[in-house]
């Protein structure tokens, strides 16, 4: 890890996430736990008569050093964050690298 870009401090990674990785063919691999991530989400009102809000959308930040079990989560995977009862779909996974090309963290866009 570059001395110019320190890992995301663990105190800023309060959430855990269960991941069911996409196999790319519509099926999912075995569930894997990533501890110490940060979910930055938002909810909006739902037009569905049976619920008042949608499950939410947002970003999940996974640090390459301080997130235990971290890996590059493929788009199409399903994730469940601590405290949530429904899973979210990974729309994209952006690799954020330091100068030498080492991964600093990943940003997952989820819905």
Secondary structure, 3 states (H helix, E strand, C coil): CCCCCCCCCHHHCCEEEEEEEECCCCCEEEEEEEEEEEEEEECCECCCCCCCECCCEEEEEEECCCCECCCCCCCCCEEEECCCCCCEEEEEEEEEECCCCCEEEEEEEEC
